[in-house]
Amino acid sequence: TVEIDFAPTAVGPTSSTLLVEVEGREVTAALSGVGAPPPELSVVPGVAQSGQVVTVRGSGFPTGIGVEVAFERDVTAASVGDDGTFVVSVVVMPNTGNGPTTLRVAGQTDLFADVETTLLVEDVGSRANTAVLGGLGVDVTR
């Protein structure tokens, strides 16, 4: 008995043939599967400041595996659920420089390539209008 996982890397239906030589005989088996789009990462909010907690969401990952989300010098472990997703919280540390920065899940051999997303880090003082709730619209202080 041979057990094999067939995970197509191209999106859509794919087929192939397994060829095994056993005691001088060739045995073949048809393989088929549906390739899924590559995994994705997102970060909410997409703009943050030092000390803020952001949420990193992954989707489309192989189920039941462990991944590590790397942000600056920190790494946060996550387990991918049965639906191919995970959610982790990450703190934007005070030494994180302003500007775009990358969050990354390193690829795993034969499963997926590196997956990245970008977070924009900025100073509180660089926001154009920090008093949004005091401006137009309904008064939410009542």
N, C-alpha and C positions, 0 to 999 in steps of 0.2 A: 504494500500500500504506500502510495506517495501522496502527500498533502502539499499543495502549492497555492500560494496567494498570487493572483494576477491583478496587478494594479496599473492599468494603462496611464501613461503620462500625457497623452494627447486627449483633449476634450472630445467626448462623444463615444459612440460605440466602436470597439476595436476587437479584433480577433487575432489569434496566433496559433501556432501548433507546437506542442511539446514533443520532442523526439528523444527517446531514451533507448540505449542499447542494453539489452539484458541477455546474457549468455549467448552472444552472437546474433540475437534477433533484435530487430528494431521495432519498438512499440511507440505508437503515436497517440496523442490525445488532443482534441480540439480545446482551445481556451477562448473565452470571450468575456468581455466586461465593458463597463462604461466609464470612461475617464472623466473625472470631475475637474472643475476649474481649480486653479491653485488657491491655497489658503489665503485669507486676508486678515489684516490687522487694522483696528481703528482705535483712536484715543479721543476721549470726551472729558473735558472740553479740549478743543484743538489748540487753544491759546491758554497758557497758564503762567503763574508767577511763582517765584521762590516760596517754598513752604506749602504749596497747594497740592492736594491729592487729586490725581487724574485716574480715570478708569480705562484700562486697556482691554479691548474685546478682540478675540480671535474667532474666526469662523472658517469652515471648510477644511479643518485639520483632520487627520486620521483619528478615528475614535480610540479612546482608551490609552493614549500615550501620555507621557509627561513632556512638557516643553519648558523652556526658560526664556523669560522676557528680559532682555538686556537693555538698560537705560543708563547712559553715562557709565559709571563704574559699578552700578548695582545690578544684581540679577535676582529676579523673582520667579520662583517655580510655580507651575500651573499644571493641572490635570485636565486633559481634554475629555469632555463628556461624551455620552452616546450619540449626541446630535452634532458632534464635531466642533463644539464651541468651548470657550473658556473665558473667564472674566477675572482680572486681577486689578488691585489698586496699587498705584505707584506714587511715591512722594517726590515732588520736584525739590531736590535738595538746594540749600542756600548757595553752594558753590557751582551750580549749573549756570553756564553763561547764557546771556541773552541771545536770541535768534533761533533759527530752526535747529532742532536736534532730532536724532533718529532713535526710535525704539525698534528692536530687532528680535526675532525668534530665529535662531540658527537652524538651517536646514538639517534634515536627517536623511542619511543615505537610503536611497530607494523609496523614500516617502514624499519628500518635498524639498524645494530649494529655500534659501533664506527668504524670510518674509519681513517687510519693513513698513513703518509708517512714520510720519513726521509730526512733531509737536513744536509749536512756536512758544518760546519762553520769553517773557518780557517783564520789565519793571512795572510796579503798580503806578509809578509816576509817569510812565510813558503812555498810559491809556488816555485817549482823547477826552473822555468825559466819564469820570468815575461816579458821578452823581446821577446816574440814569434814572433811578426811581424818583428823584426830586424834580425831574423835568416834566415833559409832556405826559399826558395819560392820566389814569385814575390814581388818586391819592391812596396808596396802600398802607399809610401809617395810621389810619383811623381804626 
